[in-house]
Structures are given as C-alpha cells and as structure tokens.
Amino acid sequence: MPETITSFQNPRLKQVKRLRDKKSRLDEGLFVIDDERDLIRALEHGYQADYALICEPLLKADERAVIKHIHPNRQFFIPKDMMHKVAYRDNPSGLVVVMKSIPQKGVSDLTPTDKPILVLVNLQKPGNIGALLRTADATGFNQVLLVDTSLDLYNPNIIRSSTGACFLQTTYALTSAEALHFLQKNAYNIVSAVVDGDIVLYKAQLRGKIAIVLGTEDVGLPDMWMQSAHQKVKIPMVGQLSDSFNVSVSGAIFMMEALRQNHF
C-alpha cells in the first residue's frame, strides 16, 4: 500500500524543492519531472524513476497509466496543498517524479559521423536550449554540442521546452577549445551564424558533414569561432526594425535549410 505523506517537513518534499537547483541535481544525481509526456519519453530512453509524489484529486487518466511503470513501494500520495508547494508549474498535474540522472556526455564520447552537428556556444537561457534540442531532433541533427554553458540538461525549463528531446542522450558538454579541435580534426565544414555574414543562408553549402554554430543574441560568437568558420552565414531579412531573430528561431531556420538541402 503506497504511503501517504502528511507533513510539509517530509524529507522527500524537501528534496523535490531542492532539486530545482542545479547544484543539488549534480550533487545528488537526481532531477524532477512533473509532466506525463516528458516522463514517458524519459522512461523510453533509459531513465529510471527513483520515486513519485502523487496527488489523487489532480491525477488525470493518462497519468494513472504512467504511474504503473513506477513500483508501488516508490509511490507516495500527497494532498493538493503539498502538490502546489512542490510542483514547478503554477497549475500542477497530479504527478511529480524524481528521476535518476544519466551523466552528461563529453568530448571523449563524441564520434565523427557524416551527419550535421549543431553547436551552441555560451547559450544561457534554458528555454532557447530546449527549443533548439527539439528542433535538432526533428531535423536530423543527432549530435548537439553544448559549448561553454553553465546550464545542465535537467534544468526544468530545458526539459519542458525540449518536449523530452533532452532525454535522447545526443548532447555533449564541451569547451570551445575541445569543440573546435574535434570539428577541425574530423574535417567538418564549420558554418557560423552571423548577423552580418557574407553568405546568404540560401546560398550557403549545408550538405553533408557540417557543423552549424550559434552564439548568443546579444554578443554573438566569440572571435575564435568567427576565425575558424568556413562560412559566415546570415539569414536574409527585410524588416524596418528587426535585425535579428531569437537564437532558437535562427537555429530552426538554419536546421530546416540543412534538412532541405540534404533530403529534398
């Protein structure tokens, strides 16, 4: 019979709150999912649940089906007020699950392929990273290099905005030096996205073994990435005020053009 938690001082409730912080996620090797779709995708890709907090009055039919994959001894029931306290979202579902992390891959795990790579340099907004991971999966970019970022994959906003693509284990955390060495050693065509680039996107060569490199919206790419680029590519725009796109939009445009050139 699953246990019912009645105290706000319960250590499991405190742990879920604590795991919203990156340091705690790294120290404890755990993270939190509070969406049924994301939970299904995590379980399908090799992640294991540690335990679940369940609020029966808020539980939906599809969530009831999912919790069958979690051992009854690892299920704990909580009332509504507690769920509102520990849930990340303002309108919580009936399920919060603590998951066991899979260690982030690094440069030693990278293997060169003939498929395109997405390189994200110094991005610090989790929503942008999540959206780019989602688009990378949709367009066939099976390796994403997270370069010089302070974020971890299990940030709740990355999980949410990636719609579970962060669980594909296709991301690698590298420094700029490591990423450049890998790309140059393995003869990738480095395509840097630049607002004032000298090649218009639809004239760029995005076929085969390419690495599309994106930087932050405010600063752009560091000099080392500009100097190492084989192509500095810009997206054509005709607006009166807007001179750039959000980085997740820019990335989607680049990746869709690469998909078109390679497959259509």
C-alpha positions in Angstrom: 0.0 0.0 0.0 1.6 3.3 -1.0 2.4 5.7 1.8 0.6 9.0 2.3 2.8 12.0 3.2 1.1 14.4 5.7 3.9 16.7 6.8 5.5 19.6 4.8 8.7 18.7 6.7 8.9 15.3 5.0 12.4 14.8 3.5 11.0 13.8 0.1 9.1 17.1 -0.3 12.2 19.0 0.8 14.3 17.0 -1.7 12.0 17.8 -4.6 12.2 21.5 -3.8 16.0 21.3 -3.5 16.3 19.6 -6.9 15.1 22.7 -8.7 18.7 23.9 -8.1 21.5 22.8 -10.4 24.0 22.2 -7.6 21.6 19.8 -5.9 20.8 18.0 -9.1 24.5 17.5 -9.7 25.4 16.5 -6.1 22.5 14.1 -5.8 22.4 12.7 -9.3 18.7 13.3 -9.5 16.2 15.6 -11.2 12.5 16.2 -11.3 9.8 15.6 -14.0 6.3 16.9 -13.5 4.8 16.2 -16.9 3.3 12.9 -18.1 4.6 13.2 -21.7 8.2 14.0 -20.5 8.1 11.1 -18.1 7.1 8.7 -20.8 9.9 9.9 -23.1 12.5 9.7 -20.3 11.4 6.1 -19.4 11.5 5.1 -23.1 15.1 6.3 -23.4 16.6 4.5 -20.5 16.0 6.8 -17.5 14.8 5.3 -14.2 12.4 6.7 -11.7 13.5 7.0 -8.1 10.1 7.8 -6.6 6.8 9.6 -7.4 4.7 12.0 -5.5 1.1 11.6 -6.5 -1.9 13.8 -5.8 -5.0 11.7 -6.4 -7.5 14.6 -6.9 -5.3 16.2 -9.6 -4.4 12.9 -11.3 -5.5 12.5 -15.0 -6.3 9.3 -16.8 -3.0 9.3 -18.8 -1.0 9.9 -15.6 -2.7 7.0 -14.0 -1.4 4.8 -16.8 2.1 6.1 -16.5 2.5 5.5 -12.8 2.1 1.8 -13.4 5.7 1.9 -14.6 6.8 3.0 -11.1 7.0 0.4 -8.3 4.2 0.8 -5.7 6.8 1.0 -3.0 8.2 4.1 -4.7 4.8 5.9 -4.9 3.8 8.4 -2.2 0.5 10.2 -2.1 0.3 13.9 -1.1 -2.7 16.3 -0.8 -3.3 19.3 -3.1 -1.7 21.9 -1.0 1.5 19.9 -0.9 1.5 19.4 -4.6 1.1 23.1 -5.2 4.1 23.6 -2.9 6.5 21.2 -4.6 5.3 21.5 -8.3 7.3 23.7 -10.7 4.3 24.7 -12.7 1.6 27.1 -11.4 -1.1 24.7 -12.4 0.4 21.4 -11.4 -0.6 18.0 -12.6 -1.2 15.1 -10.3 2.3 13.7 -10.6 5.9 14.8 -9.7 8.6 12.2 -10.3 12.2 12.2 -9.0 14.4 10.6 -11.7 17.9 9.2 -11.7 20.3 11.3 -13.8 22.4 9.9 -16.6 25.8 11.6 -16.6 26.3 14.3 -19.3 28.4 13.1 -22.2 31.7 14.9 -23.1 34.3 15.1 -25.7 35.6 11.6 -25.1 32.1 10.2 -26.0 32.0 12.0 -29.4 32.3 10.0 -32.6 32.5 11.8 -36.0 29.7 11.0 -38.4 28.7 12.2 -41.9 25.6 13.8 -40.4 25.3 17.5 -39.4 26.2 18.7 -35.9 24.6 21.6 -34.0 27.0 23.7 -31.9 25.6 26.1 -29.2 28.2 28.4 -27.8 27.7 30.1 -24.4 23.9 29.9 -24.5 22.5 30.6 -21.0 18.7 30.7 -21.5 17.3 27.2 -20.9 14.2 27.8 -23.0 16.3 28.5 -26.0 18.5 25.4 -25.5 15.4 23.2 -25.0 13.7 24.6 -28.2 16.9 24.0 -30.2 17.2 20.4 -28.9 13.6 19.8 -30.0 14.3 21.2 -33.5 17.6 19.4 -33.8 15.8 16.1 -33.2 13.1 17.0 -35.8 15.6 17.9 -38.5 18.1 15.0 -38.0 20.9 16.7 -36.0 21.9 13.7 -33.9 24.7 15.4 -32.1 24.4 18.7 -30.2 27.4 20.3 -28.6 26.7 22.5 -25.6 29.8 24.7 -25.5 30.9 26.8 -22.6 27.4 26.8 -21.0 26.7 26.8 -17.2 23.4 25.0 -17.6 22.7 21.4 -17.1 20.3 19.3 -19.2 17.9 18.6 -16.3 17.0 22.3 -15.8 13.2 22.2 -15.7 12.8 24.8 -18.5 15.1 22.8 -20.7 13.1 19.6 -20.1 9.8 21.4 -20.8 10.8 23.4 -23.9 12.6 20.4 -25.4 9.4 18.3 -25.1 11.7 15.5 -23.9 14.3 15.7 -26.6 16.9 16.4 -23.8 16.5 12.7 -22.9 17.8 11.4 -26.3 21.4 11.4 -25.0 22.5 13.2 -28.1 24.1 16.2 -26.3 27.7 16.7 -25.3 29.2 19.3 -23.0 32.5 20.8 -24.2 34.7 23.8 -24.0 35.3 25.9 -27.1 38.8 24.5 -27.4 37.6 20.9 -27.3 34.8 21.5 -29.8 37.0 23.3 -32.3 39.6 20.7 -32.1 37.1 17.9 -32.7 35.5 19.7 -35.6 38.8 20.6 -37.3 40.4 17.2 -36.7 37.4 15.5 -38.3 37.1 17.9 -41.3 33.7 19.4 -40.5 32.6 22.4 -42.6 32.1 25.0 -39.9 29.1 27.2 -40.6 28.8 30.2 -38.2 25.5 32.0 -38.0 26.4 35.7 -38.1 24.0 38.7 -38.4 26.3 40.4 -40.9 27.7 37.3 -42.6 29.0 37.4 -46.1 26.9 34.5 -47.4 23.1 34.5 -47.5 21.7 31.3 -46.0 20.0 30.0 -49.1 23.3 30.2 -51.0 25.3 28.5 -48.3 26.6 24.9 -48.6 24.8 22.9 -45.9 25.2 19.5 -47.3 27.0 16.6 -45.7 29.5 16.9 -42.9 28.7 20.4 -41.5 28.6 22.0 -38.1 26.1 24.8 -37.6 27.4 27.2 -34.9 25.1 29.5 -33.0 26.0 32.1 -30.4 24.1 34.4 -28.0 21.7 37.0 -29.4 23.3 40.0 -27.6 27.1 39.1 -28.1 27.1 36.7 -31.0 30.0 34.3 -31.5 33.5 34.7 -29.9 36.4 35.6 -32.2 37.8 32.1 -32.2 34.6 30.8 -33.8 34.5 33.6 -36.3 38.1 33.0 -37.4 37.6 29.2 -37.7 34.4 29.4 -39.8 34.5 28.1 -43.3 31.2 30.0 -44.0 29.8 33.1 -42.2 26.2 32.9 -43.0 23.3 35.3 -42.4 19.5 35.0 -42.6 18.1 37.5 -45.1 15.6 39.9 -43.6 13.6 42.8 -45.0 12.0 44.3 -41.8 12.3 48.0 -40.9 13.3 47.5 -37.2 14.1 43.8 -36.6 17.7 43.0 -37.5 17.9 39.5 -35.9 15.9 36.6 -34.7 15.7 34.8 -31.4 18.5 32.3 -31.4 16.1 29.3 -31.3 14.3 30.7 -34.3 17.6 31.3 -36.2 18.7 27.8 -35.3 15.4 26.4 -36.6 15.8 28.3 -39.9 19.3 27.0 -40.4 18.5 23.4 -39.5 15.4 23.3 -41.8 17.5 24.6 -44.7 20.1 21.9 -44.0 17.3 19.3 -43.9 16.0 20.7 -47.3 19.5 20.6 -48.9 20.3 17.1 -47.7 17.0 15.4 -48.2 14.7 17.3 -50.6 
